[in-house]
Amino acid sequence: MSAIELRHLPNLISAARLTCVPVLGYLAFGGFSTWFAGLLVVALISDIVDGMIARRFGLCSDFGSLLDSIADVSTLCVAIYGIAVFHP
């Protein structure tokens, strides 16, 4: 695949991670620790993957950086909430 074909992939991955945040919140609130942990691991791996793709193909942008940062902070907040719920 060329960089043109991959142009929006890092942003799509970050957006997908951001959409996982309310699902993670629901899973934590509902006490679904195994599902919470699994989805959190997927979200954290996706953070690594989108950064690797963006750097490898030179797809870094101000919008992408902002979206990634928002997704990172949101994921961190819901992870902390999950820790508080499952390990009081």
Backbone as JSON, one array per atom type, in Angstrom:
{
  "sequence": "MSAIELRHLPNLISAARLTCVPVLGYLAFGGFSTWFAGLLVVALISDIVDGMIARRFGLCSDFGSLLDSIADVSTLCVAIYGIAVFHP",
  "N": [[0.83, -1.18, 0.0], [0.43, 2.25, -0.7], [1.48, 5.5, 0.56], [-0.52, 7.28, -0.02], [-2.82, 5.72, -0.12], [-2.94, 4.98, 2.53], [-3.38, 7.29, 3.9], [-5.43, 8.26, 5.68], [-5.59, 6.31, 7.59], [-4.17, 6.24, 10.18], [-5.64, 8.23, 11.57], [-8.19, 7.13, 11.5], [-7.81, 4.88, 13.08], [-7.2, 6.11, 15.53], [-9.64, 7.42, 15.95], [-11.31, 5.22, 16.2], [-10.31, 4.17, 18.56], [-11.03, 6.2, 20.28], [-13.8, 5.94, 20.17], [-14.07, 3.63, 21.59], [-13.94, 4.35, 24.21], [-16.43, 5.11, 25.63], [-17.58, 2.57, 25.6], [-15.77, 1.08, 27.07], [-16.13, 2.4, 29.51], [-18.78, 1.65, 30.08], [-18.42, -1.14, 30.3], [-16.76, -1.26, 32.55], [-18.42, -0.05, 34.48], [-20.48, -1.91, 34.49], [-19.25, -4.1, 35.55], [-17.83, -5.94, 34.04], [-15.1, -7.27, 33.96], [-13.26, -8.89, 32.5], [-13.91, -8.46, 29.79], [-13.53, -5.71, 29.75], [-10.76, -5.51, 30.27], [-9.75, -6.86, 28.02], [-10.64, -5.25, 25.84], [-9.4, -2.88, 26.54], [-6.69, -3.56, 26.25], [-6.63, -3.97, 23.48], [-7.21, -1.35, 22.66], [-4.94, -0.01, 23.64], [-2.89, -1.23, 22.19], [-3.67, -0.42, 19.64], [-3.01, 2.25, 19.79], [-0.23, 2.21, 19.68], [0.1, 1.1, 17.13], [-1.14, 2.99, 15.37], [0.55, 5.17, 15.67], [2.97, 4.11, 14.75], [2.36, 3.62, 12.03], [1.77, 6.23, 11.16], [4.26, 7.54, 11.5], [5.98, 5.92, 9.97], [5.05, 6.18, 7.33], [5.06, 8.88, 6.99], [2.78, 10.38, 7.73], [2.0, 12.28, 9.54], [0.13, 14.82, 11.14], [-1.27, 17.97, 12.23], [-3.98, 17.77, 12.99], [-4.19, 14.97, 13.28], [-2.39, 14.55, 15.38], [-3.68, 15.95, 17.44], [-6.13, 14.5, 17.59], [-5.13, 11.97, 18.31], [-4.0, 12.58, 20.8], [-6.28, 13.33, 22.27], [-7.66, 10.91, 22.23], [-5.8, 9.36, 23.61], [-5.74, 10.56, 26.22], [-8.41, 10.26, 26.96], [-8.64, 7.47, 26.95], [-6.82, 6.85, 28.95], [-8.11, 8.04, 31.16], [-10.49, 6.49, 31.35], [-9.31, 4.05, 31.81], [-8.16, 4.45, 34.33], [-10.53, 4.81, 35.75], [-11.58, 2.21, 35.45], [-9.66, 0.74, 36.88], [-10.13, 1.75, 39.42], [-12.72, 0.8, 39.83], [-12.5, -2.02, 39.62], [-10.43, -2.65, 41.33], [-10.71, -1.62, 44.11]],
  "CA": [[0.0, 0.0, 0.0], [1.18, 3.49, -0.75], [1.12, 6.48, 1.58], [-1.79, 7.89, -0.41], [-3.88, 4.79, 0.3], [-2.94, 4.9, 3.99], [-3.4, 8.66, 4.4], [-6.34, 8.48, 6.8], [-5.61, 5.15, 8.48], [-3.87, 6.55, 11.59], [-6.75, 8.96, 12.17], [-9.29, 6.18, 11.69], [-7.48, 4.05, 14.25], [-7.38, 6.96, 16.71], [-11.08, 7.63, 16.13], [-11.87, 3.96, 16.71], [-9.91, 4.08, 19.97], [-11.87, 7.17, 20.99], [-15.16, 5.39, 20.3], [-14.03, 2.56, 22.58], [-13.95, 4.91, 25.57], [-17.7, 4.89, 26.33], [-17.8, 1.13, 25.75], [-14.95, 0.71, 28.22], [-16.82, 2.92, 30.69], [-19.93, 0.77, 30.32], [-17.93, -2.44, 30.77], [-16.3, -1.09, 33.93], [-19.6, 0.2, 35.31], [-21.26, -3.14, 34.59], [-18.49, -5.14, 36.23], [-17.32, -6.92, 33.07], [-13.66, -7.03, 34.03], [-12.51, -9.57, 31.44], [-14.17, -7.72, 28.55], [-12.88, -4.41, 29.92], [-9.31, -5.69, 30.11], [-9.47, -7.22, 26.63], [-10.81, -4.09, 24.97], [-8.36, -1.91, 26.89], [-5.46, -4.01, 25.61], [-6.78, -3.66, 22.04], [-7.09, 0.11, 22.52], [-3.55, 0.38, 23.86], [-2.12, -1.7, 21.03], [-4.0, 0.43, 18.5], [-2.25, 3.49, 19.96], [1.11, 1.93, 19.16], [0.0, 0.85, 15.69], [-1.4, 4.2, 14.59], [1.77, 5.97, 15.69], [3.96, 3.49, 13.85], [1.94, 3.86, 10.65], [1.91, 7.65, 10.86], [5.68, 7.88, 11.37], [6.59, 5.13, 8.89], [4.64, 6.68, 6.03], [5.08, 10.34, 6.99], [1.38, 10.81, 7.72], [1.77, 13.09, 10.73], [-0.56, 16.09, 10.91], [-1.73, 18.62, 13.46], [-5.25, 17.16, 13.35], [-3.92, 13.61, 13.75], [-1.77, 14.65, 16.7], [-4.73, 16.33, 18.38], [-7.04, 13.37, 17.75], [-4.42, 10.94, 19.06], [-3.87, 13.04, 22.19], [-7.6, 13.24, 22.9], [-7.93, 9.49, 22.43], [-4.89, 8.89, 24.67], [-6.18, 11.06, 27.52], [-9.7, 9.63, 27.24], [-8.38, 6.07, 27.28], [-6.18, 6.86, 30.27], [-9.14, 8.34, 32.18], [-11.37, 5.34, 31.53], [-8.48, 3.0, 32.42], [-8.11, 4.76, 35.76], [-11.86, 4.48, 36.29], [-11.66, 0.75, 35.52], [-8.83, 0.3, 37.99], [-10.85, 2.12, 40.65], [-13.89, -0.07, 39.96], [-12.14, -3.43, 39.79], [-9.44, -2.8, 42.41], [-10.95, -0.49, 45.04]],
  "C": [[0.87, 1.25, 0.0], [0.72, 4.43, 0.36], [-0.21, 7.14, 1.25], [-2.95, 7.01, 0.04], [-4.02, 4.74, 1.81], [-3.17, 6.25, 4.67], [-4.26, 8.85, 5.65], [-6.34, 7.35, 7.83], [-5.24, 5.48, 9.92], [-5.0, 7.3, 12.28], [-7.95, 8.07, 12.4], [-9.05, 5.29, 12.91], [-7.65, 4.85, 15.54], [-8.85, 7.2, 17.0], [-11.75, 6.37, 16.68], [-11.53, 3.8, 18.2], [-10.76, 5.04, 20.81], [-13.3, 6.65, 21.16], [-15.21, 4.22, 21.28], [-14.19, 3.08, 24.01], [-15.3, 4.73, 26.26], [-18.02, 3.4, 26.53], [-17.0, 0.63, 26.95], [-15.59, 1.19, 29.52], [-18.01, 2.05, 31.07], [-19.49, -0.57, 30.89], [-17.45, -2.35, 32.21], [-17.49, -0.9, 34.87], [-20.4, -1.07, 35.53], [-20.52, -4.29, 35.25], [-17.94, -6.22, 35.33], [-15.81, -6.79, 32.95], [-12.88, -7.69, 32.9], [-12.68, -8.85, 30.12], [-13.49, -6.36, 28.59], [-11.38, -4.54, 29.64], [-8.96, -6.0, 28.66], [-9.57, -6.03, 25.7], [-9.77, -3.02, 25.28], [-7.03, -2.29, 26.25], [-5.5, -3.7, 24.11], [-6.6, -2.16, 21.81], [-5.64, 0.56, 22.68], [-2.65, -0.06, 22.72], [-2.4, -0.83, 19.82], [-3.27, 1.77, 18.59], [-0.84, 3.33, 19.4], [1.08, 1.82, 17.64], [-0.22, 2.14, 14.91], [-0.19, 5.13, 14.57], [2.84, 5.43, 14.76], [3.62, 3.76, 12.39], [2.17, 5.32, 10.27], [3.38, 8.03, 10.65], [6.32, 7.17, 10.16], [6.29, 5.71, 7.51], [4.57, 8.21, 5.97], [3.68, 10.94, 6.97], [1.03, 11.64, 8.95], [1.1, 14.41, 10.34], [-0.96, 16.68, 12.24], [-3.04, 18.0, 13.94], [-5.04, 15.76, 13.93], [-3.3, 13.61, 15.13], [-2.79, 15.0, 17.77], [-5.68, 15.17, 18.65], [-6.39, 12.27, 18.58], [-4.29, 11.32, 20.53], [-5.2, 12.94, 22.93], [-7.95, 11.78, 23.19], [-7.06, 8.93, 23.55], [-5.39, 9.3, 26.06], [-7.5, 10.4, 27.91], [-9.51, 8.17, 27.65], [-7.74, 5.96, 28.66], [-7.21, 7.1, 31.37], [-10.04, 7.14, 32.42], [-10.59, 4.15, 32.11], [-8.37, 3.21, 33.93], [-9.44, 4.46, 36.43], [-12.01, 2.97, 36.45], [-10.83, 0.19, 36.67], [-9.53, 0.58, 39.32], [-12.05, 1.2, 40.89], [-13.47, -1.49, 40.32], [-11.14, -3.68, 40.91], [-9.59, -1.65, 43.41], [-9.99, -0.51, 46.23]]
}
